[in-house]
Each structure stands twice: as C-alpha cells, then as structure tokens.
Amino acid sequence: MGEENNTEEKVEEQSISTEESDQISSSADNLKVLENIDVKLTVEVGSAELKIRELLRLNEGSVIELDRLAGDPLDILINGTMIAKGEVVMVGERFGIRFVEIVDPQKRIESVK
C-alpha cells in the first residue's frame, strides 16, 4: 500500500510539472506576439505653461524657460507612460538617450490605471 501512495504522488508531481511547462510555453508564445508591436518612445526635456497671449507672441529666436534644471535627468516615456530617466548622448552624428534610472514596474502599472 505504501508503494501505491508513493506512485500516485509521483504522477501528481509530473502533471504539475507538465502544467507549469505549458504555462511557460504559453507565456513565451504570448511574449513573441507582443514583440512586434510598435510603441512610441518620447524623451521629455521639460515643460512650461503659457497664456495664449504669450504663445501668440512667439517667433524665431524666442526663448521659453522650462521647469527643469540643466543637467537634470530627462523623462523617457513609452506611449505616454514614464518608464525611465536618462541623459542625452551622441551616437555618431545623432542624439541618443542613455537610461540612468528605470521606473519600478509596479509604479509603471499604477500610472496606467
């Protein structure tokens, strides 16, 4: 009788392992589907509030003071949700962004709700 009980436990362990394996495989398949979705990455230097009067007076050479200090990390957003902070770098003759701080995934989820 002790051997039958031991065999049943082994069968149950195998079915759990198979179930977990199926879930992992399914998750990997779901991730592959998501990999080809385009998202928009935006780097925000800063912002300012203007009155329409001030907006209408802008012309070439106008300067608007932003709410961020020079040297502060820039906000990196994906589809409008902040995911990181970064700094501008040069990549050849183009601008790039180096990630210096990643937003906690839990906080990212909360900001989407």
Phi and psi in radians as a Rosetta constraint file:
Dihedral C 1 N 2 CA 2 C 2 CIRCULARHARMONIC -1.084 0.35
Dihedral N 2 CA 2 C 2 N 3 CIRCULARHARMONIC -0.599 0.35
Dihedral C 2 N 3 CA 3 C 3 CIRCULARHARMONIC -1.225 0.35
Dihedral N 3 CA 3 C 3 N 4 CIRCULARHARMONIC -0.675 0.35
Dihedral C 3 N 4 CA 4 C 4 CIRCULARHARMONIC -1.074 0.35
Dihedral N 4 CA 4 C 4 N 5 CIRCULARHARMONIC -0.779 0.35
Dihedral C 4 N 5 CA 5 C 5 CIRCULARHARMONIC -1.086 0.35
Dihedral N 5 CA 5 C 5 N 6 CIRCULARHARMONIC -0.710 0.35
Dihedral C 5 N 6 CA 6 C 6 CIRCULARHARMONIC -1.134 0.35
Dihedral N 6 CA 6 C 6 N 7 CIRCULARHARMONIC -0.684 0.35
Dihedral C 6 N 7 CA 7 C 7 CIRCULARHARMONIC -1.148 0.35
Dihedral N 7 CA 7 C 7 N 8 CIRCULARHARMONIC -0.720 0.35
Dihedral C 7 N 8 CA 8 C 8 CIRCULARHARMONIC -1.081 0.35
Dihedral N 8 CA 8 C 8 N 9 CIRCULARHARMONIC -0.694 0.35
Dihedral C 8 N 9 CA 9 C 9 CIRCULARHARMONIC -1.115 0.35
Dihedral N 9 CA 9 C 9 N 10 CIRCULARHARMONIC -0.705 0.35
Dihedral C 9 N 10 CA 10 C 10 CIRCULARHARMONIC -1.125 0.35
Dihedral N 10 CA 10 C 10 N 11 CIRCULARHARMONIC -0.722 0.35
Dihedral C 10 N 11 CA 11 C 11 CIRCULARHARMONIC -1.102 0.35
Dihedral N 11 CA 11 C 11 N 12 CIRCULARHARMONIC -0.744 0.35
Dihedral C 11 N 12 CA 12 C 12 CIRCULARHARMONIC -1.113 0.35
Dihedral N 12 CA 12 C 12 N 13 CIRCULARHARMONIC -0.719 0.35
Dihedral C 12 N 13 CA 13 C 13 CIRCULARHARMONIC -1.079 0.35
Dihedral N 13 CA 13 C 13 N 14 CIRCULARHARMONIC -0.700 0.35
Dihedral C 13 N 14 CA 14 C 14 CIRCULARHARMONIC -1.129 0.35
Dihedral N 14 CA 14 C 14 N 15 CIRCULARHARMONIC -0.742 0.35
Dihedral C 14 N 15 CA 15 C 15 CIRCULARHARMONIC -1.154 0.35
Dihedral N 15 CA 15 C 15 N 16 CIRCULARHARMONIC -0.604 0.35
Dihedral C 15 N 16 CA 16 C 16 CIRCULARHARMONIC -1.161 0.35
Dihedral N 16 CA 16 C 16 N 17 CIRCULARHARMONIC -0.765 0.35
Dihedral C 16 N 17 CA 17 C 17 CIRCULARHARMONIC -1.088 0.35
Dihedral N 17 CA 17 C 17 N 18 CIRCULARHARMONIC -0.715 0.35
Dihedral C 17 N 18 CA 18 C 18 CIRCULARHARMONIC -1.142 0.35
Dihedral N 18 CA 18 C 18 N 19 CIRCULARHARMONIC -0.730 0.35
Dihedral C 18 N 19 CA 19 C 19 CIRCULARHARMONIC -1.097 0.35
Dihedral N 19 CA 19 C 19 N 20 CIRCULARHARMONIC -0.789 0.35
Dihedral C 19 N 20 CA 20 C 20 CIRCULARHARMONIC -1.092 0.35
Dihedral N 20 CA 20 C 20 N 21 CIRCULARHARMONIC -0.705 0.35
Dihedral C 20 N 21 CA 21 C 21 CIRCULARHARMONIC -1.083 0.35
Dihedral N 21 CA 21 C 21 N 22 CIRCULARHARMONIC -0.735 0.35
Dihedral C 21 N 22 CA 22 C 22 CIRCULARHARMONIC -1.103 0.35
Dihedral N 22 CA 22 C 22 N 23 CIRCULARHARMONIC -0.705 0.35
Dihedral C 22 N 23 CA 23 C 23 CIRCULARHARMONIC -1.139 0.35
Dihedral N 23 CA 23 C 23 N 24 CIRCULARHARMONIC -0.727 0.35
Dihedral C 23 N 24 CA 24 C 24 CIRCULARHARMONIC -1.123 0.35
Dihedral N 24 CA 24 C 24 N 25 CIRCULARHARMONIC -0.779 0.35
Dihedral C 24 N 25 CA 25 C 25 CIRCULARHARMONIC -1.089 0.35
Dihedral N 25 CA 25 C 25 N 26 CIRCULARHARMONIC -0.744 0.35
Dihedral C 25 N 26 CA 26 C 26 CIRCULARHARMONIC -1.120 0.35
Dihedral N 26 CA 26 C 26 N 27 CIRCULARHARMONIC -0.721 0.35
Dihedral C 26 N 27 CA 27 C 27 CIRCULARHARMONIC -1.114 0.35
Dihedral N 27 CA 27 C 27 N 28 CIRCULARHARMONIC -0.713 0.35
Dihedral C 27 N 28 CA 28 C 28 CIRCULARHARMONIC -1.124 0.35
Dihedral N 28 CA 28 C 28 N 29 CIRCULARHARMONIC -0.710 0.35
Dihedral C 28 N 29 CA 29 C 29 CIRCULARHARMONIC -1.114 0.35
Dihedral N 29 CA 29 C 29 N 30 CIRCULARHARMONIC -0.740 0.35
Dihedral C 29 N 30 CA 30 C 30 CIRCULARHARMONIC -1.083 0.35
Dihedral N 30 CA 30 C 30 N 31 CIRCULARHARMONIC -0.705 0.35
Dihedral C 30 N 31 CA 31 C 31 CIRCULARHARMONIC -1.139 0.35
Dihedral N 31 CA 31 C 31 N 32 CIRCULARHARMONIC -0.686 0.35
Dihedral C 31 N 32 CA 32 C 32 CIRCULARHARMONIC -1.088 0.35
Dihedral N 32 CA 32 C 32 N 33 CIRCULARHARMONIC -0.639 0.35
Dihedral C 32 N 33 CA 33 C 33 CIRCULARHARMONIC -1.132 0.35
Dihedral N 33 CA 33 C 33 N 34 CIRCULARHARMONIC -0.703 0.35
Dihedral C 33 N 34 CA 34 C 34 CIRCULARHARMONIC -1.278 0.35
Dihedral N 34 CA 34 C 34 N 35 CIRCULARHARMONIC -0.417 0.35
Dihedral C 34 N 35 CA 35 C 35 CIRCULARHARMONIC -1.044 0.35
Dihedral N 35 CA 35 C 35 N 36 CIRCULARHARMONIC -0.458 0.35
Dihedral C 35 N 36 CA 36 C 36 CIRCULARHARMONIC -1.695 0.35
Dihedral N 36 CA 36 C 36 N 37 CIRCULARHARMONIC 0.142 0.35
Dihedral C 36 N 37 CA 37 C 37 CIRCULARHARMONIC -1.453 0.35
Dihedral N 37 CA 37 C 37 N 38 CIRCULARHARMONIC 2.255 0.35
Dihedral C 37 N 38 CA 38 C 38 CIRCULARHARMONIC -1.320 0.35
Dihedral N 38 CA 38 C 38 N 39 CIRCULARHARMONIC 2.436 0.35
Dihedral C 38 N 39 CA 39 C 39 CIRCULARHARMONIC -2.264 0.35
Dihedral N 39 CA 39 C 39 N 40 CIRCULARHARMONIC 2.754 0.35
Dihedral C 39 N 40 CA 40 C 40 CIRCULARHARMONIC -1.826 0.35
Dihedral N 40 CA 40 C 40 N 41 CIRCULARHARMONIC 2.102 0.35
Dihedral C 40 N 41 CA 41 C 41 CIRCULARHARMONIC -1.674 0.35
Dihedral N 41 CA 41 C 41 N 42 CIRCULARHARMONIC 2.247 0.35
Dihedral C 41 N 42 CA 42 C 42 CIRCULARHARMONIC -2.204 0.35
Dihedral N 42 CA 42 C 42 N 43 CIRCULARHARMONIC 2.438 0.35
Dihedral C 42 N 43 CA 43 C 43 CIRCULARHARMONIC -1.964 0.35
Dihedral N 43 CA 43 C 43 N 44 CIRCULARHARMONIC 2.109 0.35
Dihedral C 43 N 44 CA 44 C 44 CIRCULARHARMONIC -1.765 0.35
Dihedral N 44 CA 44 C 44 N 45 CIRCULARHARMONIC 2.058 0.35
Dihedral C 44 N 45 CA 45 C 45 CIRCULARHARMONIC -1.348 0.35
Dihedral N 45 CA 45 C 45 N 46 CIRCULARHARMONIC -0.656 0.35
Dihedral C 45 N 46 CA 46 C 46 CIRCULARHARMONIC 2.945 0.35
Dihedral N 46 CA 46 C 46 N 47 CIRCULARHARMONIC -3.067 0.35
Dihedral C 46 N 47 CA 47 C 47 CIRCULARHARMONIC -2.557 0.35
Dihedral N 47 CA 47 C 47 N 48 CIRCULARHARMONIC 2.926 0.35
Dihedral C 47 N 48 CA 48 C 48 CIRCULARHARMONIC -2.683 0.35
Dihedral N 48 CA 48 C 48 N 49 CIRCULARHARMONIC 2.634 0.35
Dihedral C 48 N 49 CA 49 C 49 CIRCULARHARMONIC -1.794 0.35
Dihedral N 49 CA 49 C 49 N 50 CIRCULARHARMONIC 2.326 0.35
Dihedral C 49 N 50 CA 50 C 50 CIRCULARHARMONIC -2.208 0.35
Dihedral N 50 CA 50 C 50 N 51 CIRCULARHARMONIC 2.634 0.35
Dihedral C 50 N 51 CA 51 C 51 CIRCULARHARMONIC -1.472 0.35
Dihedral N 51 CA 51 C 51 N 52 CIRCULARHARMONIC 2.684 0.35
Dihedral C 51 N 52 CA 52 C 52 CIRCULARHARMONIC -1.003 0.35
Dihedral N 52 CA 52 C 52 N 53 CIRCULARHARMONIC -0.637 0.35
Dihedral C 52 N 53 CA 53 C 53 CIRCULARHARMONIC -0.960 0.35
Dihedral N 53 CA 53 C 53 N 54 CIRCULARHARMONIC -0.804 0.35
Dihedral C 53 N 54 CA 54 C 54 CIRCULARHARMONIC -1.184 0.35
Dihedral N 54 CA 54 C 54 N 55 CIRCULARHARMONIC -0.680 0.35
Dihedral C 54 N 55 CA 55 C 55 CIRCULARHARMONIC -1.079 0.35
Dihedral N 55 CA 55 C 55 N 56 CIRCULARHARMONIC -0.746 0.35
Dihedral C 55 N 56 CA 56 C 56 CIRCULARHARMONIC -1.183 0.35
Dihedral N 56 CA 56 C 56 N 57 CIRCULARHARMONIC -0.398 0.35
Dihedral C 56 N 57 CA 57 C 57 CIRCULARHARMONIC -1.535 0.35
Dihedral N 57 CA 57 C 57 N 58 CIRCULARHARMONIC -0.075 0.35
Dihedral C 57 N 58 CA 58 C 58 CIRCULARHARMONIC -1.217 0.35
Dihedral N 58 CA 58 C 58 N 59 CIRCULARHARMONIC 2.454 0.35
Dihedral C 58 N 59 CA 59 C 59 CIRCULARHARMONIC -2.607 0.35
Dihedral N 59 CA 59 C 59 N 60 CIRCULARHARMONIC -3.113 0.35
Dihedral C 59 N 60 CA 60 C 60 CIRCULARHARMONIC -0.975 0.35
Dihedral N 60 CA 60 C 60 N 61 CIRCULARHARMONIC 2.324 0.35
Dihedral C 60 N 61 CA 61 C 61 CIRCULARHARMONIC 1.615 0.35
Dihedral N 61 CA 61 C 61 N 62 CIRCULARHARMONIC -0.155 0.35
Dihedral C 61 N 62 CA 62 C 62 CIRCULARHARMONIC -1.154 0.35
Dihedral N 62 CA 62 C 62 N 63 CIRCULARHARMONIC 2.581 0.35
Dihedral C 62 N 63 CA 63 C 63 CIRCULARHARMONIC -2.161 0.35
Dihedral N 63 CA 63 C 63 N 64 CIRCULARHARMONIC 2.326 0.35
Dihedral C 63 N 64 CA 64 C 64 CIRCULARHARMONIC -2.055 0.35
Dihedral N 64 CA 64 C 64 N 65 CIRCULARHARMONIC 2.241 0.35
Dihedral C 64 N 65 CA 65 C 65 CIRCULARHARMONIC -1.373 0.35
Dihedral N 65 CA 65 C 65 N 66 CIRCULARHARMONIC 2.261 0.35
Dihedral C 65 N 66 CA 66 C 66 CIRCULARHARMONIC -1.634 0.35
Dihedral N 66 CA 66 C 66 N 67 CIRCULARHARMONIC 2.910 0.35
Dihedral C 66 N 67 CA 67 C 67 CIRCULARHARMONIC -1.471 0.35
Dihedral N 67 CA 67 C 67 N 68 CIRCULARHARMONIC 0.247 0.35
Dihedral C 67 N 68 CA 68 C 68 CIRCULARHARMONIC -2.154 0.35
Dihedral N 68 CA 68 C 68 N 69 CIRCULARHARMONIC 2.484 0.35
Dihedral C 68 N 69 CA 69 C 69 CIRCULARHARMONIC -1.381 0.35
Dihedral N 69 CA 69 C 69 N 70 CIRCULARHARMONIC 2.600 0.35
Dihedral C 69 N 70 CA 70 C 70 CIRCULARHARMONIC -1.034 0.35
Dihedral N 70 CA 70 C 70 N 71 CIRCULARHARMONIC 2.343 0.35
Dihedral C 70 N 71 CA 71 C 71 CIRCULARHARMONIC 1.625 0.35
Dihedral N 71 CA 71 C 71 N 72 CIRCULARHARMONIC -0.252 0.35
Dihedral C 71 N 72 CA 72 C 72 CIRCULARHARMONIC -1.169 0.35
Dihedral N 72 CA 72 C 72 N 73 CIRCULARHARMONIC 2.571 0.35
Dihedral C 72 N 73 CA 73 C 73 CIRCULARHARMONIC -1.100 0.35
Dihedral N 73 CA 73 C 73 N 74 CIRCULARHARMONIC 2.575 0.35
Dihedral C 73 N 74 CA 74 C 74 CIRCULARHARMONIC -1.595 0.35
Dihedral N 74 CA 74 C 74 N 75 CIRCULARHARMONIC 2.644 0.35
Dihedral C 74 N 75 CA 75 C 75 CIRCULARHARMONIC -1.430 0.35
Dihedral N 75 CA 75 C 75 N 76 CIRCULARHARMONIC 2.328 0.35
Dihedral C 75 N 76 CA 76 C 76 CIRCULARHARMONIC -1.938 0.35
Dihedral N 76 CA 76 C 76 N 77 CIRCULARHARMONIC 2.103 0.35
Dihedral C 76 N 77 CA 77 C 77 CIRCULARHARMONIC -2.048 0.35
Dihedral N 77 CA 77 C 77 N 78 CIRCULARHARMONIC 2.524 0.35
Dihedral C 77 N 78 CA 78 C 78 CIRCULARHARMONIC -2.041 0.35
Dihedral N 78 CA 78 C 78 N 79 CIRCULARHARMONIC 2.098 0.35
Dihedral C 78 N 79 CA 79 C 79 CIRCULARHARMONIC 0.841 0.35
Dihedral N 79 CA 79 C 79 N 80 CIRCULARHARMONIC 0.689 0.35
Dihedral C 79 N 80 CA 80 C 80 CIRCULARHARMONIC 1.513 0.35
Dihedral N 80 CA 80 C 80 N 81 CIRCULARHARMONIC -0.049 0.35
Dihedral C 80 N 81 CA 81 C 81 CIRCULARHARMONIC -1.858 0.35
Dihedral N 81 CA 81 C 81 N 82 CIRCULARHARMONIC 2.179 0.35
Dihedral C 81 N 82 CA 82 C 82 CIRCULARHARMONIC -1.184 0.35
Dihedral N 82 CA 82 C 82 N 83 CIRCULARHARMONIC 2.201 0.35
Dihedral C 82 N 83 CA 83 C 83 CIRCULARHARMONIC -2.008 0.35
Dihedral N 83 CA 83 C 83 N 84 CIRCULARHARMONIC -0.320 0.35
Dihedral C 83 N 84 CA 84 C 84 CIRCULARHARMONIC -2.884 0.35
Dihedral N 84 CA 84 C 84 N 85 CIRCULARHARMONIC 3.025 0.35
Dihedral C 84 N 85 CA 85 C 85 CIRCULARHARMONIC -2.117 0.35
Dihedral N 85 CA 85 C 85 N 86 CIRCULARHARMONIC 2.595 0.35
Dihedral C 85 N 86 CA 86 C 86 CIRCULARHARMONIC -2.674 0.35
Dihedral N 86 CA 86 C 86 N 87 CIRCULARHARMONIC -3.101 0.35
Dihedral C 86 N 87 CA 87 C 87 CIRCULARHARMONIC -2.328 0.35
Dihedral N 87 CA 87 C 87 N 88 CIRCULARHARMONIC 2.635 0.35
Dihedral C 87 N 88 CA 88 C 88 CIRCULARHARMONIC -1.323 0.35
Dihedral N 88 CA 88 C 88 N 89 CIRCULARHARMONIC 2.389 0.35
Dihedral C 88 N 89 CA 89 C 89 CIRCULARHARMONIC -2.313 0.35
Dihedral N 89 CA 89 C 89 N 90 CIRCULARHARMONIC 2.865 0.35
Dihedral C 89 N 90 CA 90 C 90 CIRCULARHARMONIC -1.743 0.35
Dihedral N 90 CA 90 C 90 N 91 CIRCULARHARMONIC 2.309 0.35
Dihedral C 90 N 91 CA 91 C 91 CIRCULARHARMONIC -2.094 0.35
Dihedral N 91 CA 91 C 91 N 92 CIRCULARHARMONIC 1.651 0.35
Dihedral C 91 N 92 CA 92 C 92 CIRCULARHARMONIC 1.173 0.35
Dihedral N 92 CA 92 C 92 N 93 CIRCULARHARMONIC -2.105 0.35
Dihedral C 92 N 93 CA 93 C 93 CIRCULARHARMONIC -1.792 0.35
Dihedral N 93 CA 93 C 93 N 94 CIRCULARHARMONIC 0.190 0.35
Dihedral C 93 N 94 CA 94 C 94 CIRCULARHARMONIC -1.991 0.35
Dihedral N 94 CA 94 C 94 N 95 CIRCULARHARMONIC 2.769 0.35
Dihedral C 94 N 95 CA 95 C 95 CIRCULARHARMONIC -1.404 0.35
Dihedral N 95 CA 95 C 95 N 96 CIRCULARHARMONIC 2.600 0.35
Dihedral C 95 N 96 CA 96 C 96 CIRCULARHARMONIC -2.392 0.35
Dihedral N 96 CA 96 C 96 N 97 CIRCULARHARMONIC 3.117 0.35
Dihedral C 96 N 97 CA 97 C 97 CIRCULARHARMONIC -2.314 0.35
Dihedral N 97 CA 97 C 97 N 98 CIRCULARHARMONIC 2.275 0.35
Dihedral C 97 N 98 CA 98 C 98 CIRCULARHARMONIC -1.787 0.35
Dihedral N 98 CA 98 C 98 N 99 CIRCULARHARMONIC 2.208 0.35
Dihedral C 98 N 99 CA 99 C 99 CIRCULARHARMONIC -1.297 0.35
Dihedral N 99 CA 99 C 99 N 100 CIRCULARHARMONIC 2.205 0.35
Dihedral C 99 N 100 CA 100 C 100 CIRCULARHARMONIC -1.977 0.35
Dihedral N 100 CA 100 C 100 N 101 CIRCULARHARMONIC -0.318 0.35
Dihedral C 100 N 101 CA 101 C 101 CIRCULARHARMONIC -2.713 0.35
Dihedral N 101 CA 101 C 101 N 102 CIRCULARHARMONIC 2.187 0.35
Dihedral C 101 N 102 CA 102 C 102 CIRCULARHARMONIC -1.692 0.35
Dihedral N 102 CA 102 C 102 N 103 CIRCULARHARMONIC 2.349 0.35
Dihedral C 102 N 103 CA 103 C 103 CIRCULARHARMONIC -1.234 0.35
Dihedral N 103 CA 103 C 103 N 104 CIRCULARHARMONIC 2.408 0.35
Dihedral C 103 N 104 CA 104 C 104 CIRCULARHARMONIC -0.950 0.35
Dihedral N 104 CA 104 C 104 N 105 CIRCULARHARMONIC 2.243 0.35
Dihedral C 104 N 105 CA 105 C 105 CIRCULARHARMONIC -0.932 0.35
Dihedral N 105 CA 105 C 105 N 106 CIRCULARHARMONIC -0.618 0.35
Dihedral C 105 N 106 CA 106 C 106 CIRCULARHARMONIC -1.106 0.35
Dihedral N 106 CA 106 C 106 N 107 CIRCULARHARMONIC -0.706 0.35
Dihedral C 106 N 107 CA 107 C 107 CIRCULARHARMONIC -1.175 0.35
Dihedral N 107 CA 107 C 107 N 108 CIRCULARHARMONIC -0.629 0.35
Dihedral C 107 N 108 CA 108 C 108 CIRCULARHARMONIC -1.091 0.35
Dihedral N 108 CA 108 C 108 N 109 CIRCULARHARMONIC -0.761 0.35
Dihedral C 108 N 109 CA 109 C 109 CIRCULARHARMONIC -1.115 0.35
Dihedral N 109 CA 109 C 109 N 110 CIRCULARHARMONIC -0.735 0.35
Dihedral C 109 N 110 CA 110 C 110 CIRCULARHARMONIC -1.109 0.35
Dihedral N 110 CA 110 C 110 N 111 CIRCULARHARMONIC -0.611 0.35
Dihedral C 110 N 111 CA 111 C 111 CIRCULARHARMONIC -1.269 0.35
Dihedral N 111 CA 111 C 111 N 112 CIRCULARHARMONIC -0.352 0.35
Dihedral C 111 N 112 CA 112 C 112 CIRCULARHARMONIC -1.425 0.35
Dihedral N 112 CA 112 C 112 N 113 CIRCULARHARMONIC -0.496 0.35
